[in-house]
């Protein structure tokens, strides 16, 4: 497995797909301070105007810490597909409100 990864694990194949690593664990705390690079209110009627990144506290009982390693940068079709599927899977795990 290690040899295969060394030979094929760092670039997409001819179909544009490649290996990826996914590290998944619950964080040790129920709150994290983060910097919001995207407007968290952009989809609300008054959101989306003059946004500048700022620090926020993310609080929740079911937080999940996920790290991905993909062969391409954000914006690469394969990388974006991996991240999109991961978001959909995690969103499906939410408790209904």
VOTOR-443507 format. One record per atom (N, C-alpha, C): residue in one letter; x, y, z; atom name. Coordinates in nm, 3 decimals, decimal comma, m for minus. Each point is the difference from the previous one (the first is absolute). Example, Ala and Ser with C-alpha at 12.3 -4.5 7.8 and 13.67 -1.06 7.14 Angstrom:
% VOTOR-443507
{residu = a xx = 1,319 yy = m0,569 zz = 0,780 atome = N} $
{residu = a xx = m0,089 yy = 0,119 zz = 0,000 atome = CA} $
{residu = a xx = 0,090 yy = 0,120 zz = 0,000 atome = C} $
{residu = s xx = m0,035 yy = 0,105 zz = m0,072 atome = N} $
{residu = s xx = 0,082 yy = 0,119 zz = 0,006 atome = CA} $
{residu = s xx = m0,077 yy = 0,109 zz = 0,073 atome = C} $
***
This chain:
% VOTOR-443507
{residu = x xx = 0,082 yy = m0,117 zz = 0,000 atome = N} $
{residu = x xx = m0,082 yy = 0,117 zz = 0,000 atome = CA} $
{residu = x xx = 0,088 yy = 0,126 zz = 0,000 atome = C} $
{residu = x xx = 0,103 yy = 0,000 zz = 0,083 atome = N} $
{residu = x xx = 0,088 yy = 0,117 zz = 0,005 atome = CA} $
{residu = x xx = 0,069 yy = 0,024 zz = m0,134 atome = C} $
{residu = x xx = 0,047 yy = m0,108 zz = m0,065 atome = N} $
{residu = x xx = 0,066 yy = 0,015 zz = m0,129 atome = CA} $
{residu = x xx = m0,097 yy = 0,053 zz = m0,105 atome = C} $
{residu = x xx = m0,124 yy = m0,053 zz = m0,001 atome = N} $
{residu = x xx = m0,100 yy = 0,047 zz = m0,095 atome = CA} $
{residu = x xx = m0,027 yy = 0,148 zz = 0,022 atome = C} $
{residu = x xx = m0,013 yy = 0,041 zz = 0,128 atome = N} $
{residu = x xx = m0,023 yy = 0,141 zz = 0,029 atome = CA} $
{residu = x xx = 0,117 yy = 0,085 zz = m0,049 atome = C} $
{residu = x xx = 0,123 yy = m0,046 zz = 0,025 atome = N} $
{residu = x xx = 0,117 yy = 0,075 zz = m0,046 atome = CA} $
{residu = x xx = 0,000 yy = 0,017 zz = m0,151 atome = C} $
{residu = x xx = m0,044 yy = m0,102 zz = m0,072 atome = N} $
{residu = x xx = 0,002 yy = 0,005 zz = m0,147 atome = CA} $
{residu = x xx = m0,122 yy = 0,072 zz = m0,059 atome = C} $
{residu = x xx = m0,115 yy = m0,007 zz = 0,065 atome = N} $
{residu = x xx = m0,124 yy = 0,049 zz = m0,062 atome = CA} $
{residu = x xx = m0,079 yy = 0,098 zz = 0,089 atome = C} $
{residu = x xx = 0,048 yy = 0,027 zz = 0,118 atome = N} $
{residu = x xx = m0,082 yy = 0,070 zz = 0,097 atome = CA} $
{residu = x xx = 0,009 yy = 0,150 zz = 0,002 atome = C} $
{residu = x xx = 0,072 yy = 0,060 zz = m0,092 atome = N} $
{residu = x xx = 0,020 yy = 0,143 zz = 0,012 atome = CA} $
{residu = x xx = m0,051 yy = 0,080 zz = m0,119 atome = C} $
{residu = x xx = m0,066 yy = m0,066 zz = m0,094 atome = N} $
{residu = x xx = m0,053 yy = 0,071 zz = m0,116 atome = CA} $
{residu = x xx = m0,124 yy = m0,072 zz = m0,049 atome = C} $
{residu = x xx = m0,097 yy = 0,074 zz = m0,054 atome = N} $
{residu = x xx = m0,120 yy = m0,065 zz = m0,055 atome = CA} $
{residu = x xx = 0,036 yy = m0,091 zz = m0,117 atome = C} $
{residu = x xx = m0,082 yy = m0,103 zz = m0,021 atome = N} $
{residu = x xx = 0,021 yy = m0,090 zz = m0,113 atome = CA} $
{residu = x xx = m0,059 yy = 0,062 zz = m0,126 atome = C} $
{residu = x xx = m0,005 yy = m0,076 zz = m0,109 atome = N} $
{residu = x xx = m0,048 yy = 0,050 zz = m0,128 atome = CA} $
{residu = x xx = m0,146 yy = 0,045 zz = 0,006 atome = C} $
{residu = x xx = m0,079 yy = m0,056 zz = 0,091 atome = N} $
{residu = x xx = m0,141 yy = 0,038 zz = 0,015 atome = CA} $
{residu = x xx = m0,017 yy = 0,121 zz = 0,091 atome = C} $
{residu = x xx = 0,111 yy = 0,054 zz = 0,052 atome = N} $
{residu = x xx = m0,008 yy = 0,115 zz = 0,088 atome = CA} $
{residu = x xx = m0,027 yy = m0,035 zz = 0,145 atome = C} $
{residu = x xx = 0,007 yy = m0,128 zz = 0,035 atome = N} $
{residu = x xx = m0,023 yy = m0,042 zz = 0,137 atome = CA} $
{residu = x xx = 0,132 yy = m0,045 zz = 0,062 atome = C} $
{residu = x xx = 0,004 yy = m0,002 zz = 0,130 atome = N} $
{residu = x xx = 0,122 yy = m0,041 zz = 0,068 atome = CA} $
{residu = x xx = m0,031 yy = m0,043 zz = 0,142 atome = C} $
{residu = x xx = 0,098 yy = m0,046 zz = 0,071 atome = N} $
{residu = x xx = m0,021 yy = m0,041 zz = 0,138 atome = CA} $
{residu = x xx = m0,018 yy = 0,122 zz = 0,089 atome = C} $
{residu = x xx = m0,063 yy = m0,021 zz = 0,112 atome = N} $
{residu = x xx = m0,010 yy = 0,107 zz = 0,099 atome = CA} $
{residu = x xx = 0,002 yy = m0,061 zz = 0,138 atome = C} $
{residu = x xx = 0,040 yy = 0,080 zz = 0,096 atome = N} $
{residu = x xx = m0,001 yy = m0,043 zz = 0,140 atome = CA} $
{residu = x xx = m0,108 yy = 0,079 zz = 0,073 atome = C} $
{residu = x xx = m0,066 yy = m0,067 zz = 0,092 atome = N} $
{residu = x xx = m0,105 yy = 0,062 zz = 0,078 atome = CA} $
{residu = x xx = 0,025 yy = m0,033 zz = 0,147 atome = C} $
{residu = x xx = 0,021 yy = 0,101 zz = 0,081 atome = N} $
{residu = x xx = 0,022 yy = m0,016 zz = 0,144 atome = CA} $
{residu = x xx = m0,122 yy = 0,060 zz = 0,069 atome = C} $
{residu = x xx = m0,067 yy = m0,080 zz = 0,083 atome = N} $
{residu = x xx = m0,130 yy = 0,036 zz = 0,055 atome = CA} $
{residu = x xx = m0,001 yy = m0,031 zz = 0,148 atome = C} $
{residu = x xx = m0,030 yy = 0,100 zz = 0,082 atome = N} $
{residu = x xx = m0,008 yy = m0,024 zz = 0,144 atome = CA} $
{residu = x xx = m0,083 yy = 0,110 zz = 0,066 atome = C} $
{residu = x xx = m0,063 yy = m0,031 zz = 0,112 atome = N} $
{residu = x xx = m0,069 yy = 0,106 zz = 0,073 atome = CA} $
{residu = x xx = 0,104 yy = 0,086 zz = 0,071 atome = C} $
{residu = x xx = m0,020 yy = 0,131 zz = 0,003 atome = N} $
{residu = x xx = 0,096 yy = 0,083 zz = 0,073 atome = CA} $
{residu = x xx = m0,017 yy = m0,020 zz = 0,151 atome = C} $
{residu = x xx = 0,100 yy = 0,035 zz = 0,075 atome = N} $
{residu = x xx = m0,002 yy = m0,018 zz = 0,145 atome = CA} $
{residu = x xx = m0,089 yy = 0,101 zz = 0,070 atome = C} $
{residu = x xx = m0,045 yy = 0,104 zz = m0,072 atome = N} $
{residu = x xx = m0,086 yy = 0,101 zz = 0,064 atome = CA} $
{residu = x xx = m0,125 yy = 0,026 zz = m0,082 atome = C} $
{residu = x xx = m0,095 yy = 0,068 zz = 0,057 atome = N} $
{residu = x xx = m0,126 yy = 0,024 zz = m0,069 atome = CA} $
{residu = x xx = m0,007 yy = 0,140 zz = m0,061 atome = C} $
{residu = x xx = 0,109 yy = 0,075 zz = 0,005 atome = N} $
{residu = x xx = 0,003 yy = 0,134 zz = m0,060 atome = CA} $
{residu = x xx = 0,139 yy = 0,024 zz = m0,059 atome = C} $
{residu = x xx = 0,004 yy = 0,066 zz = m0,114 atome = N} $
{residu = x xx = 0,125 yy = 0,035 zz = m0,066 atome = CA} $
{residu = x xx = m0,008 yy = 0,144 zz = m0,047 atome = C} $
{residu = x xx = 0,110 yy = 0,074 zz = 0,012 atome = N} $
{residu = x xx = 0,007 yy = 0,134 zz = m0,057 atome = CA} $
{residu = x xx = 0,059 yy = m0,014 zz = m0,139 atome = C} $
{residu = x xx = m0,070 yy = 0,055 zz = m0,099 atome = N} $
{residu = x xx = 0,043 yy = m0,012 zz = m0,139 atome = CA} $
{residu = x xx = m0,011 yy = 0,136 zz = m0,067 atome = C} $
{residu = x xx = 0,056 yy = 0,013 zz = m0,118 atome = N} $
{residu = x xx = m0,011 yy = 0,123 zz = m0,079 atome = CA} $
{residu = x xx = m0,091 yy = m0,032 zz = m0,119 atome = C} $
{residu = x xx = m0,110 yy = 0,073 zz = m0,009 atome = N} $
{residu = x xx = m0,097 yy = m0,021 zz = m0,108 atome = CA} $
{residu = x xx = 0,048 yy = 0,071 zz = m0,126 atome = C} $
{residu = x xx = 0,050 yy = m0,079 zz = m0,097 atome = N} $
{residu = x xx = 0,048 yy = 0,058 zz = m0,125 atome = CA} $
{residu = x xx = m0,115 yy = 0,028 zz = m0,097 atome = C} $
{residu = x xx = m0,113 yy = m0,069 zz = 0,021 atome = N} $
{residu = x xx = m0,118 yy = 0,022 zz = m0,082 atome = CA} $
{residu = x xx = m0,110 yy = 0,057 zz = 0,088 atome = C} $
{residu = x xx = m0,086 yy = 0,084 zz = m0,058 atome = N} $
{residu = x xx = m0,109 yy = 0,062 zz = 0,074 atome = CA} $
{residu = x xx = m0,100 yy = m0,106 zz = 0,044 atome = C} $
{residu = x xx = m0,011 yy = m0,027 zz = 0,131 atome = N} $
{residu = x xx = m0,094 yy = m0,102 zz = 0,045 atome = CA} $
{residu = x xx = m0,145 yy = 0,042 zz = m0,020 atome = C} $
{residu = x xx = m0,025 yy = 0,126 zz = m0,031 atome = N} $
{residu = x xx = m0,135 yy = 0,051 zz = m0,019 atome = CA} $
{residu = x xx = m0,033 yy = 0,029 zz = m0,146 atome = C} $
{residu = x xx = 0,086 yy = m0,042 zz = m0,093 atome = N} $
{residu = x xx = m0,019 yy = 0,038 zz = m0,141 atome = CA} $
{residu = x xx = m0,132 yy = m0,048 zz = m0,060 atome = C} $
{residu = x xx = m0,058 yy = m0,107 zz = 0,051 atome = N} $
{residu = x xx = m0,125 yy = m0,052 zz = m0,055 atome = CA} $
{residu = x xx = m0,124 yy = 0,060 zz = 0,068 atome = C} $
{residu = x xx = 0,021 yy = 0,087 zz = 0,096 atome = N} $
{residu = x xx = m0,112 yy = 0,066 zz = 0,068 atome = CA} $
{residu = x xx = m0,032 yy = 0,132 zz = m0,073 atome = C} $
{residu = x xx = m0,121 yy = 0,051 zz = 0,014 atome = N} $
{residu = x xx = m0,040 yy = 0,121 zz = m0,073 atome = CA} $
{residu = x xx = 0,093 yy = 0,119 zz = 0,017 atome = C} $
{residu = x xx = 0,057 yy = 0,020 zz = 0,118 atome = N} $
{residu = x xx = 0,086 yy = 0,117 zz = 0,022 atome = CA} $
{residu = x xx = 0,148 yy = m0,032 zz = m0,010 atome = C} $
{residu = x xx = 0,037 yy = m0,124 zz = m0,033 atome = N} $
{residu = x xx = 0,141 yy = m0,038 zz = m0,008 atome = CA} $
{residu = x xx = 0,059 yy = 0,033 zz = m0,135 atome = C} $
{residu = x xx = 0,133 yy = m0,016 zz = m0,010 atome = N} $
{residu = x xx = 0,068 yy = 0,008 zz = m0,128 atome = CA} $
{residu = x xx = 0,050 yy = 0,137 zz = m0,040 atome = C} $
{residu = x xx = m0,002 yy = 0,099 zz = 0,087 atome = N} $
{residu = x xx = 0,049 yy = 0,131 zz = m0,043 atome = CA} $
{residu = x xx = 0,115 yy = 0,045 zz = 0,089 atome = C} $
{residu = x xx = 0,113 yy = 0,031 zz = m0,061 atome = N} $
{residu = x xx = 0,114 yy = 0,055 zz = 0,072 atome = CA} $
{residu = x xx = 0,061 yy = m0,091 zz = 0,104 atome = C} $
{residu = x xx = 0,001 yy = m0,130 zz = m0,025 atome = N} $
{residu = x xx = 0,052 yy = m0,095 zz = 0,098 atome = CA} $
{residu = x xx = 0,151 yy = 0,005 zz = 0,008 atome = C} $
{residu = x xx = 0,052 yy = m0,003 zz = 0,124 atome = N} $
{residu = x xx = 0,143 yy = m0,017 zz = 0,025 atome = CA} $
{residu = x xx = 0,015 yy = m0,113 zz = 0,101 atome = C} $
{residu = x xx = 0,099 yy = m0,090 zz = m0,018 atome = N} $
{residu = x xx = 0,020 yy = m0,112 zz = 0,093 atome = CA} $
{residu = x xx = 0,016 yy = 0,048 zz = 0,144 atome = C} $
{residu = x xx = m0,053 yy = m0,078 zz = 0,092 atome = N} $
{residu = x xx = 0,011 yy = 0,032 zz = 0,142 atome = CA} $
{residu = x xx = m0,003 yy = m0,129 zz = 0,080 atome = C} $
{residu = x xx = 0,044 yy = 0,008 zz = 0,126 atome = N} $
{residu = x xx = 0,001 yy = m0,117 zz = 0,088 atome = CA} $
{residu = x xx = m0,138 yy = m0,030 zz = 0,054 atome = C} $
{residu = x xx = m0,033 yy = m0,128 zz = 0,007 atome = N} $
{residu = x xx = m0,128 yy = m0,043 zz = 0,057 atome = CA} $
{residu = x xx = 0,027 yy = m0,120 zz = 0,091 atome = C} $
{residu = x xx = m0,094 yy = m0,027 zz = 0,088 atome = N} $
{residu = x xx = 0,009 yy = m0,120 zz = 0,082 atome = CA} $
{residu = x xx = m0,103 yy = m0,099 zz = m0,051 atome = C} $
{residu = x xx = 0,044 yy = m0,118 zz = m0,034 atome = N} $
{residu = x xx = m0,085 yy = m0,107 zz = m0,049 atome = CA} $
{residu = x xx = m0,028 yy = m0,092 zz = 0,118 atome = C} $
{residu = x xx = m0,128 yy = m0,015 zz = 0,034 atome = N} $
{residu = x xx = m0,040 yy = m0,078 zz = 0,117 atome = CA} $
{residu = x xx = m0,099 yy = m0,106 zz = m0,042 atome = C} $
{residu = x xx = 0,018 yy = m0,122 zz = 0,047 atome = N} $
{residu = x xx = m0,094 yy = m0,106 zz = m0,030 atome = CA} $
{residu = x xx = 0,037 yy = m0,129 zz = 0,070 atome = C} $
{residu = x xx = m0,100 yy = m0,080 zz = 0,026 atome = N} $
{residu = x xx = 0,023 yy = m0,127 zz = 0,068 atome = CA} $
{residu = x xx = 0,056 yy = m0,105 zz = m0,094 atome = C} $
{residu = x xx = m0,026 yy = 0,011 zz = m0,130 atome = N} $
{residu = x xx = 0,041 yy = m0,104 zz = m0,092 atome = CA} $
{residu = x xx = 0,107 yy = 0,044 zz = m0,098 atome = C} $
{residu = x xx = 0,095 yy = 0,083 zz = 0,043 atome = N} $
{residu = x xx = 0,104 yy = 0,047 zz = m0,090 atome = CA} $
{residu = x xx = 0,087 yy = m0,118 zz = m0,046 atome = C} $
{residu = x xx = 0,049 yy = 0,008 zz = m0,122 atome = N} $
{residu = x xx = 0,087 yy = m0,102 zz = m0,056 atome = CA} $
{residu = x xx = 0,122 yy = 0,069 zz = m0,060 atome = C} $
{residu = x xx = 0,117 yy = m0,047 zz = 0,033 atome = N} $
{residu = x xx = 0,123 yy = 0,053 zz = m0,057 atome = CA} $
{residu = x xx = 0,041 yy = m0,090 zz = m0,116 atome = C} $
{residu = x xx = 0,007 yy = 0,058 zz = m0,119 atome = N} $
{residu = x xx = 0,032 yy = m0,078 zz = m0,120 atome = CA} $
{residu = x xx = 0,117 yy = 0,067 zz = m0,071 atome = C} $
{residu = x xx = 0,099 yy = m0,079 zz = m0,035 atome = N} $
{residu = x xx = 0,113 yy = 0,046 zz = m0,079 atome = CA} $
{residu = x xx = 0,005 yy = m0,085 zz = m0,126 atome = C} $
{residu = x xx = 0,012 yy = 0,064 zz = m0,116 atome = N} $
{residu = x xx = 0,014 yy = m0,075 zz = m0,124 atome = CA} $
{residu = x xx = 0,134 yy = 0,035 zz = m0,064 atome = C} $
{residu = x xx = 0,058 yy = m0,099 zz = m0,067 atome = N} $
{residu = x xx = 0,121 yy = 0,019 zz = m0,080 atome = CA} $
{residu = x xx = m0,033 yy = m0,055 zz = m0,138 atome = C} $
{residu = x xx = 0,004 yy = 0,087 zz = m0,099 atome = N} $
{residu = x xx = m0,032 yy = m0,039 zz = m0,138 atome = CA} $
{residu = x xx = 0,116 yy = 0,034 zz = m0,091 atome = C} $
{residu = x xx = 0,006 yy = m0,060 zz = m0,119 atome = N} $
{residu = x xx = 0,112 yy = 0,027 zz = m0,089 atome = CA} $
{residu = x xx = m0,007 yy = 0,136 zz = m0,067 atome = C} $
{residu = x xx = m0,113 yy = 0,069 zz = 0,008 atome = N} $
{residu = x xx = m0,013 yy = 0,130 zz = m0,064 atome = CA} $
{residu = x xx = m0,042 yy = 0,107 zz = 0,099 atome = C} $
{residu = x xx = 0,015 yy = 0,127 zz = m0,038 atome = N} $
{residu = x xx = m0,038 yy = 0,110 zz = 0,088 atome = CA} $
{residu = x xx = m0,150 yy = 0,025 zz = m0,003 atome = C} $
{residu = x xx = m0,053 yy = 0,081 zz = 0,090 atome = N} $
{residu = x xx = m0,140 yy = 0,040 zz = m0,012 atome = CA} $
{residu = x xx = m0,024 yy = 0,061 zz = m0,138 atome = C} $
{residu = x xx = m0,112 yy = m0,031 zz = m0,059 atome = N} $
{residu = x xx = m0,028 yy = 0,042 zz = m0,137 atome = CA} $
{residu = x xx = 0,024 yy = m0,110 zz = m0,101 atome = C} $
{residu = x xx = 0,083 yy = m0,097 zz = 0,035 atome = N} $
{residu = x xx = 0,022 yy = m0,117 zz = m0,085 atome = CA} $
{residu = x xx = m0,129 yy = m0,084 zz = 0,001 atome = C} $
{residu = x xx = m0,049 yy = m0,047 zz = m0,115 atome = N} $
{residu = x xx = m0,127 yy = m0,074 zz = m0,003 atome = CA} $
{residu = x xx = m0,005 yy = m0,121 zz = 0,094 atome = C} $
{residu = x xx = 0,106 yy = m0,077 zz = 0,008 atome = N} $
{residu = x xx = 0,000 yy = m0,117 zz = 0,089 atome = CA} $
{residu = x xx = m0,005 yy = 0,044 zz = 0,146 atome = C} $
{residu = x xx = 0,084 yy = 0,096 zz = 0,037 atome = N} $
{residu = x xx = 0,003 yy = 0,050 zz = 0,136 atome = CA} $
{residu = x xx = m0,137 yy = 0,056 zz = 0,039 atome = C} $
{residu = x xx = m0,060 yy = 0,080 zz = m0,089 atome = N} $
{residu = x xx = m0,131 yy = 0,057 zz = 0,029 atome = CA} $
{residu = x xx = m0,107 yy = m0,108 zz = 0,012 atome = C} $
{residu = x xx = 0,011 yy = m0,107 zz = m0,079 atome = N} $
{residu = x xx = m0,096 yy = m0,111 zz = 0,009 atome = CA} $
{residu = x xx = 0,014 yy = m0,072 zz = 0,135 atome = C} $
{residu = x xx = 0,124 yy = m0,024 zz = 0,044 atome = N} $
{residu = x xx = 0,023 yy = m0,064 zz = 0,130 atome = CA} $
{residu = x xx = m0,060 yy = 0,086 zz = 0,111 atome = C} $
{residu = x xx = 0,028 yy = 0,130 zz = m0,002 atome = N} $
{residu = x xx = m0,051 yy = 0,090 zz = 0,104 atome = CA} $
{residu = x xx = m0,152 yy = 0,010 zz = m0,006 atome = C} $
{residu = x xx = m0,058 yy = 0,003 zz = m0,119 atome = N} $
{residu = x xx = m0,145 yy = 0,006 zz = m0,013 atome = CA} $
{residu = x xx = m0,068 yy = m0,124 zz = 0,056 atome = C} $
{residu = x xx = 0,053 yy = m0,117 zz = m0,031 atome = N} $
{residu = x xx = m0,057 yy = m0,124 zz = 0,053 atome = CA} $
{residu = x xx = 0,014 yy = m0,007 zz = 0,152 atome = C} $
{residu = x xx = 0,113 yy = 0,046 zz = 0,051 atome = N} $
{residu = x xx = 0,022 yy = 0,001 zz = 0,144 atome = CA} $
{residu = x xx = m0,100 yy = 0,093 zz = 0,068 atome = C} $
{residu = x xx = m0,021 yy = 0,120 zz = m0,056 atome = N} $
{residu = x xx = m0,099 yy = 0,092 zz = 0,057 atome = CA} $
{residu = x xx = m0,139 yy = m0,061 zz = 0,000 atome = C} $
{residu = x xx = m0,039 yy = m0,064 zz = m0,111 atome = N} $
{residu = x xx = m0,132 yy = m0,062 zz = m0,007 atome = CA} $
{residu = x xx = m0,015 yy = m0,111 zz = 0,104 atome = C} $
{residu = x xx = 0,104 yy = m0,082 zz = 0,016 atome = N} $
{residu = x xx = m0,007 yy = m0,109 zz = 0,097 atome = CA} $
{residu = x xx = m0,010 yy = 0,053 zz = 0,143 atome = C} $
{residu = x xx = 0,077 yy = 0,102 zz = 0,031 atome = N} $
{residu = x xx = m0,005 yy = 0,055 zz = 0,136 atome = CA} $
{residu = x xx = m0,132 yy = 0,073 zz = 0,025 atome = C} $
{residu = x xx = m0,051 yy = 0,069 zz = m0,100 atome = N} $
{residu = x xx = m0,128 yy = 0,069 zz = 0,016 atome = CA} $
{residu = x xx = m0,113 yy = m0,101 zz = 0,023 atome = C} $
{residu = x xx = 0,009 yy = m0,117 zz = m0,059 atome = N} $
{residu = x xx = m0,101 yy = m0,104 zz = 0,018 atome = CA} $
{residu = x xx = 0,003 yy = m0,056 zz = 0,142 atome = C} $
{residu = x xx = 0,108 yy = 0,018 zz = 0,073 atome = N} $
{residu = x xx = 0,013 yy = m0,050 zz = 0,136 atome = CA} $
{residu = x xx = m0,061 yy = 0,095 zz = 0,103 atome = C} $
{residu = x xx = m0,039 yy = 0,120 zz = m0,043 atome = N} $
{residu = x xx = m0,056 yy = 0,098 zz = 0,093 atome = CA} $
{residu = x xx = m0,128 yy = m0,049 zz = 0,063 atome = C} $
{residu = x xx = m0,020 yy = 0,035 zz = 0,123 atome = N} $
{residu = x xx = m0,128 yy = m0,029 zz = 0,065 atome = CA} $
{residu = x xx = m0,102 yy = 0,100 zz = m0,052 atome = C} $
{residu = x xx = m0,121 yy = m0,046 zz = m0,034 atome = N} $
{residu = x xx = m0,101 yy = 0,095 zz = m0,045 atome = CA} $
{residu = x xx = m0,037 yy = 0,098 zz = 0,109 atome = C} $
{residu = x xx = m0,022 yy = 0,123 zz = m0,038 atome = N} $
{residu = x xx = m0,032 yy = 0,106 zz = 0,098 atome = CA} $
{residu = x xx = m0,149 yy = m0,001 zz = 0,026 atome = C} $
***
